[in-house]
Amino acid sequence: MAAKKTGKEQILAHFFDEGTCSPLFSEGAVSAAFGCANGQTAYVICQNGSPVGVKDIDRTIRVLEMAAETGNPVVTFYDSTGAMLEGGLDLLTANSRLSAQIARISGVVPQIAVVTGTCAGSSAIHAAAADLCIVAKGAELFLTAPFNSEDKVADAGSAEFAARAGVAAVLADDALAAASLAAKLVGMLPGNNLAGPAVFDFAAPKSSLNLAKYVPAEAAAALADEGSLVELYAGYGKTVCTALGTINGTAVGVIATGKEGMDHRCTAKTARFVRMCDAYSIPVVTVVNTEGLVRSDLDDQAGGIRQAARMAGVYAEATTVKVAVLAGEAVGPVYTVFAAPADWRIAVQGCTVAPLAPETAVSVLYKDEIYASDNIVKATEEKAAAYRAEVCSAQAAVAAGAADAAAAAADVRAQVAQALDMLSSKRAVRLAKKHGNIAL
């Protein structure tokens, strides 16, 4: 069942800063306005629940054009019963022009989709194509009506379903909460791809990085300013935490891996997030502590290898500032993907940085000695512990050039802030090409 209708005036009042909203047009099924949200100037397109016609789509395209021309974000509130069928083929071509315009300005100005009612068919594709998609609980998001689907899923088309599918970046309690959340995210994103990161007042976090009780979301919060984090895609790829926040008042993207293996959802989620941050030159801080990619033939069949290649390609190609915090296990491909492309790598005391797991390494390097012992298991553990301390430690990583600095867990936030400040003037140019061809 679609969400209880909330008036356009209420939605705009929760989105725009008080006294800043200027209507652009309000005739038809779509209205538009311009103003400030969380201090950031932005355009808003708002559907009122009625069927959308050709003129409504043309007006939407015009607002998107204005957003790109003036370098301001655009937020679209989706709530429509569908297309005005009287439009015929003109409606088809109008929707095609809208899809093209959304793609044309992607990466130029931030686009946020907010689903507050029904969003179906072409509108669902448009919403999913935005940089971020917020869905209010009780709203509906689907390509084909769930009751017409061959596969019956209990909550298909719901906000929760969209979150599990990785389409909804954030769930909101209702339309007004979604509007407030959209305003917060608009303020954290730069106005366009040429603007610098947003800057805010800040307070230091109440806790520091805890490696003894490592939880990805808590690790991210330990680096970010108090209360600044907005976790994205929490319902999808749950082994990895991706969030927008601030560090010393500067907007950043924070990624914290979980110790468990990363499946194809986690790698796809991470790649999507890094790509968005890179499009708008938002610095990316990655906390690395994972045993690697899941060992699963089923995950490989579901696209695990392809998505891992995609994630590696996105990290390597990104020219935004990248800081890696080696907080735990950073072995083999994990180090190659997350740490190697970073501009600055901080190894935390107690981490393990190695080409392969210490237990595997010593079983080869000290094979004869281990097998000659009375207790093979104990001998392997002792050798692995010594190897970990001597060859794979934070200090060893710095000495070998695999890390740039070593730090105690309590000092990591300060080191990250210093690195971001040092790298704030980074300039990098990609090789001339139409586009890359990494696996998608």
C-alpha positions in Angstrom: 0.0 0.0 0.0 1.4 3.4 -0.9 2.3 5.9 1.8 -0.3 8.2 3.2 -0.2 11.3 1.1 1.8 14.3 2.3 1.2 17.7 0.8 3.8 19.3 -1.4 3.9 22.3 0.9 4.9 20.1 3.8 7.6 18.3 1.9 9.1 21.6 0.6 9.0 23.1 4.1 11.0 20.1 5.5 13.5 20.3 2.6 14.3 24.0 2.2 15.8 26.2 4.8 13.1 28.6 6.2 12.3 31.5 3.9 14.4 30.4 1.0 12.0 28.5 -1.2 11.1 30.2 -4.5 8.5 28.4 -6.7 9.4 28.0 -10.4 6.1 26.6 -11.7 3.2 24.6 -10.2 0.8 23.9 -13.1 0.1 20.2 -13.9 1.3 17.0 -12.2 4.8 18.3 -11.6 5.9 21.5 -9.8 9.4 22.9 -9.3 11.1 25.3 -6.8 14.6 26.7 -6.1 16.1 27.6 -2.7 18.6 26.6 0.0 18.7 23.2 1.8 21.2 22.9 4.6 23.0 25.9 3.2 23.3 24.5 -0.3 21.3 26.0 -3.2 19.3 23.4 -5.0 16.4 22.7 -7.4 13.4 20.6 -6.5 11.1 18.7 -8.8 7.9 17.5 -7.1 5.3 15.1 -8.4 1.8 15.5 -6.9 0.5 12.0 -7.3 -1.3 12.6 -10.6 -0.5 11.0 -14.0 2.5 12.6 -15.7 2.1 14.0 -19.2 4.4 15.3 -21.9 4.4 18.9 -20.7 5.3 17.7 -17.2 8.3 15.8 -18.5 9.4 18.7 -20.7 9.3 20.9 -17.6 11.3 18.4 -15.7 14.0 18.3 -18.4 14.2 22.1 -18.4 14.8 22.1 -14.6 17.6 19.5 -15.1 19.1 21.7 -17.8 19.0 24.7 -15.5 20.6 22.7 -12.7 23.5 21.8 -14.9 23.9 25.3 -16.3 24.0 26.9 -12.9 25.9 24.1 -11.1 23.4 23.2 -8.5 22.0 19.9 -7.2 18.5 18.7 -8.1 16.2 16.7 -5.9 13.2 14.9 -7.4 10.3 13.7 -5.3 8.6 10.8 -7.0 4.9 10.2 -6.5 2.8 9.5 -9.5 0.1 7.0 -10.6 1.9 6.7 -13.9 1.9 8.2 -17.3 -1.0 10.1 -18.9 -1.8 7.6 -21.6 -3.4 10.3 -23.8 0.1 11.4 -24.6 0.6 8.4 -26.9 3.9 8.1 -28.7 4.8 11.7 -27.7 4.9 10.4 -24.1 7.3 7.7 -25.2 9.8 10.1 -26.8 9.5 12.6 -23.9 10.5 9.9 -21.5 13.4 9.0 -23.7 14.6 12.6 -23.7 14.3 12.6 -19.9 16.4 9.5 -19.5 19.0 11.0 -21.8 19.1 14.3 -19.8 19.5 12.4 -16.5 22.4 10.5 -18.0 23.9 13.7 -19.5 24.2 15.6 -16.2 25.1 12.5 -14.1 28.4 13.3 -12.5 28.0 17.1 -13.3 25.6 18.0 -10.5 24.3 15.7 -7.7 20.9 14.1 -8.4 18.9 12.8 -5.5 15.7 10.8 -6.0 13.2 10.7 -3.1 10.3 8.2 -3.4 7.4 9.3 -1.3 4.5 7.5 -3.0 4.3 5.3 -6.1 7.3 5.2 -8.5 6.9 2.7 -11.3 8.0 1.8 -14.8 10.2 4.5 -16.4 10.1 6.6 -13.2 11.6 3.7 -11.3 14.5 3.6 -13.8 14.9 7.4 -13.5 15.0 7.2 -9.7 17.5 4.4 -9.7 19.7 6.4 -12.0 20.2 9.2 -9.5 23.3 9.5 -7.4 21.3 8.6 -4.3 17.8 7.2 -3.9 15.9 7.7 -0.7 12.7 5.7 -0.2 10.0 6.5 2.4 8.6 3.5 4.3 5.2 2.8 2.8 6.2 4.1 -0.7 6.3 1.8 -3.7 9.2 1.4 -6.2 8.9 -1.2 -9.0 9.3 -1.7 -12.7 6.3 -4.0 -13.1 3.5 -4.2 -10.6 4.4 -6.9 -8.1 0.9 -8.5 -8.4 1.6 -9.1 -12.1 5.0 -10.8 -11.5 5.6 -14.5 -12.1 7.7 -14.7 -8.9 5.7 -13.9 -5.8 7.8 -12.1 -3.2 5.9 -11.0 -0.1 7.2 -7.4 0.1 8.1 -6.9 -3.6 7.9 -3.2 -4.6 8.2 -2.0 -1.0 10.8 0.4 0.4 12.4 -2.5 2.4 12.6 -4.6 -0.8 14.3 -1.7 -2.6 16.9 -1.4 0.3 17.7 -5.1 0.1 18.1 -4.9 -3.7 20.6 -2.1 -3.3 18.4 0.5 -5.1 17.4 2.5 -2.0 20.5 4.1 -0.5 18.5 5.1 2.6 15.1 4.3 4.1 13.1 7.1 5.8 10.3 6.7 8.2 7.9 8.9 6.1 7.8 11.5 3.4 8.8 14.4 5.7 11.7 12.4 7.2 12.8 11.7 3.6 12.7 15.4 2.7 14.8 16.3 5.8 17.3 13.5 5.0 17.5 14.7 1.4 18.3 18.2 2.7 21.1 16.8 4.9 22.6 14.9 2.0 22.4 17.8 -0.4 24.3 19.9 2.1 27.1 17.3 2.4 27.5 17.0 -1.4 29.3 19.7 -3.4 27.1 21.8 -5.7 28.7 20.3 -8.8 31.8 18.4 -10.0 34.0 21.5 -10.0 33.1 22.7 -6.5 35.1 21.8 -3.4 33.9 19.6 -0.6 31.4 21.1 1.8 32.8 22.3 5.2 30.9 22.3 8.5 31.4 23.0 12.2 32.3 19.8 14.0 32.9 18.0 17.2 35.3 15.1 17.8 33.8 11.6 18.1 33.3 10.2 21.6 35.2 7.0 21.0 38.3 6.0 19.2 39.0 3.0 16.9 38.5 -0.2 18.8 40.3 -3.1 17.1 39.5 -5.6 19.9 35.8 -5.2 19.2 35.8 -4.3 15.6 32.4 -3.4 14.0 32.5 -1.7 10.6 29.9 1.0 11.4 31.6 1.8 14.7 35.0 2.0 13.0 33.6 4.5 10.6 32.1 6.5 13.4 35.4 6.6 15.3 37.0 8.5 12.4 34.1 10.8 11.5 33.0 13.9 13.4 30.4 13.2 16.1 26.9 12.6 14.6 27.9 13.4 11.0 27.7 10.0 9.4 24.8 9.0 7.2 25.1 5.4 6.3 24.2 4.5 2.7 23.0 1.1 1.4 22.8 -0.4 4.9 20.4 -3.0 3.8 22.6 -4.3 1.0 26.1 -5.9 1.2 26.0 -5.8 5.0 29.6 -6.8 5.5 30.8 -3.4 4.3 29.7 0.0 5.8 29.6 2.9 3.4 28.7 6.4 4.7 28.9 10.1 4.0 30.2 12.2 6.9 32.7 14.8 7.9 36.2 14.7 9.3 37.4 17.9 11.0 34.4 19.5 9.2 35.2 18.4 5.7 32.8 16.1 3.8 34.2 12.7 3.1 33.1 9.2 2.1 34.0 6.5 4.6 34.2 2.8 3.9 34.8 0.2 6.6 35.1 -3.4 5.6 33.9 -6.2 7.9 36.2 -9.1 8.9 33.9 -11.6 7.2 34.5 -12.2 3.5 33.0 -9.8 1.0 30.5 -11.2 -1.5 29.4 -9.8 -4.8 26.9 -7.4 -3.1 29.6 -5.9 -0.9 32.0 -5.3 -3.9 29.2 -3.8 -6.0 28.1 -1.6 -3.2 31.7 -0.4 -2.5 32.4 0.3 -6.2 29.2 2.3 -6.6 30.0 4.4 -3.5 33.6 5.1 -4.6 32.5 6.0 -8.1 30.0 8.6 -6.7 32.6 10.1 -4.4 35.1 10.3 -7.2 32.6 12.0 -9.6 32.3 14.9 -7.1 35.9 14.8 -5.8 34.8 13.8 -2.3 37.8 12.3 -0.4 37.5 8.5 0.3 38.7 7.0 3.6 38.8 3.2 3.6 39.2 1.2 6.8 40.6 -2.1 5.8 40.1 -5.2 8.0 38.8 -8.2 6.1 39.7 -11.8 5.4 39.1 -11.1 1.7 36.5 -12.2 -0.9 34.2 -15.0 0.1 35.2 -18.5 -1.0 32.1 -19.5 -2.7 31.4 -21.1 -6.1 27.8 -19.8 -5.9 29.0 -16.2 -5.3 31.4 -16.6 -8.3 28.4 -17.7 -10.3 26.4 -14.7 -9.1 29.1 -12.4 -10.5 31.6 -12.3 -7.6 34.7 -12.2 -9.7 33.2 -9.6 -12.1 32.1 -7.4 -9.3 35.5 -7.7 -7.6 37.2 -6.7 -10.8 34.8 -3.7 -11.0 35.6 -2.6 -7.5 39.4 -2.9 -8.1 39.0 -0.9 -11.4 37.0 1.8 -9.7 39.5 2.3 -6.9 42.4 2.3 -9.3 40.7 4.8 -11.6 39.4 7.2 -9.0 41.4 10.5 -8.9 39.8 11.9 -5.7 41.9 11.8 -2.5 42.1 8.3 -1.2 43.3 7.4 2.3 43.6 3.8 3.5 43.6 2.8 7.2 45.1 -0.7 7.5 43.3 -1.6 10.7 43.5 -5.4 10.7 43.8 -8.0 8.0 45.1 -6.5 4.7 46.4 -9.6 2.9 46.9 -10.3 -0.8 44.1 -9.0 -3.0 42.6 -7.0 -0.2 45.7 -4.9 0.1 46.0 -4.7 -3.7 42.5 -3.4 -4.2 42.0 -1.1 -1.1 45.5 0.1 -0.1 47.7 0.1 -3.2 45.8 2.8 -5.1 45.6 5.1 -2.0 47.5 8.4 -1.8 48.3 7.8 1.9 48.3 4.5 3.8 48.2 4.4 7.6 49.1 1.1 9.2 47.6 0.6 12.7 49.6 -1.1 15.4 48.5 -4.8 15.4 47.5 -5.0 11.7 48.7 -7.7 9.3 50.0 -6.6 5.9 51.2 -9.5 3.8 51.1 -11.0 0.3 49.4 -14.1 1.8 48.2 -15.3 5.2 51.1 -15.8 7.7 50.0 -19.4 8.4 50.2 -20.2 4.7 53.5 -18.5 4.3 55.3 -20.3 7.2 53.9 -23.7 6.1 56.0 -23.1 2.9 59.0 -21.3 4.3 59.5 -23.5 7.3 57.9 -26.7 6.1 60.8 -29.0 7.1 61.2 -27.5 10.5 57.4 -27.6 11.2 57.0 -31.2 10.1 60.0 -32.2 12.2 58.4 -30.9 15.4 56.4 -33.0 17.8 53.3 -30.8 17.5 52.8 -29.5 13.9 49.8 -27.3 14.9 51.6 -25.6 17.7 54.8 -25.2 15.7 52.8 -23.6 12.8 51.1 -21.2 15.2 54.4 -20.2 16.8 56.1 -19.6 13.5 53.0 -17.7 12.2 53.0 -15.5 15.2 56.7 -14.7 14.8 56.3 -14.1 11.1 53.3 -11.8 11.7 55.3 -9.7 14.2 58.5 -9.5 12.2 57.4 -9.4 8.6 53.7 -8.3 8.5 53.5 -5.7 11.2 52.7 -2.0 10.9 56.4 -1.1 11.3 57.4 -3.7 8.7 54.9 -2.3 6.3 56.3 1.2 6.6 59.8 0.0 6.3 58.9 -1.9 3.1 57.0 1.0 1.6 53.7 -0.8 1.8 52.4 1.9 4.2 53.3 5.5 4.7 52.8 5.9 8.4 52.2 3.7 11.5 49.9 4.8 14.3 48.2 3.5 17.4 44.5 3.0 17.2 43.8 6.0 19.4 45.8 8.3 17.0 44.3 7.1 13.7 41.6 9.9 13.4 44.3 12.6 13.9 46.5 10.9 11.3 43.6 10.7 8.8 42.7 14.3 9.3 46.3 15.3 8.7 46.5 13.2 5.6 43.3 14.8 4.2 44.6 18.3 4.9 47.9 17.4 3.2 46.2 16.0 0.1 43.5 18.6 -0.2 45.2 20.3 -3.1 45.8 17.0 -5.0 45.4 17.3 -8.8 45.3 14.3 -11.1 44.5 13.9 -14.8 43.3 10.7 -16.4 44.7 9.5 -19.7 42.7 10.8 -22.6 40.0 8.3 -23.6 36.3 8.0 -24.3 35.7 5.9 -21.1 37.2 2.8 -19.5 35.8 -0.6 -20.1 36.0 -2.2 -16.6 33.6 -5.1 -15.9 30.1 -3.8 -14.9 
